[in-house]
Amino acid sequence: MAAIDQVLETNAQYAATFTRGNLPMPPARKLAVVTCMDARISPAHALGLEEGDAHVIRNAGGRMVEALRSLAISQLLLGTEEVAVIHHTDCGMLTFTDDDIRKKIQVQLNGNADHIAFLPFSDVEASVRQDIAAYRDSKIVRQDIPVRGFVYDVKTGRLSEVN
């Protein structure tokens, strides 16, 4: 069975007993989390979140520049008042350069991605600091709220704060 068909089957079972359809749109904890799309990270489990608790914004590497649009909406329209930036150990973003992926796109897809910054990095803690700086440099998100950065260890499940 295809993975999407398995997901649909599981969703039908989930929906049959679903009781949380009346949650308010704004997140209860007033928290936004920006993290990586890596399948080894389950933000709900790792952070003790339930439906309705937080906005979780995921992208490759958990990069801030891709999350700013969502954070502006989260803060200005839906009331989030804290931001956690979470990158992780053993991240795929450590394994390539912009030129590497641009060449793959050219060869495998006959496409041109010269105009795209894929935002790989070589140091996880430094990337968290860069993303907090990108947040602080942005004019579309609130500057009066806590923004903290962390590294999630995919081997232990533990968060470490980056200062």
Secondary structure, 3 states (H helix, E strand, C coil): CCHHHHHHHHHHHHHHCCCCCCCCCCCCCCEEEEEECCCCCCHHHHHCCCCCCEEEEEEHHHCHHHHHHHHHHHHHCCCCCEEEEEEECCCHHHCCCHHHHHHHHHHHHCCCCCCCCCCCCCCHHHHHHHHHHHHHHCCCCCCCCCEEEEEECCCCCCEEEEC
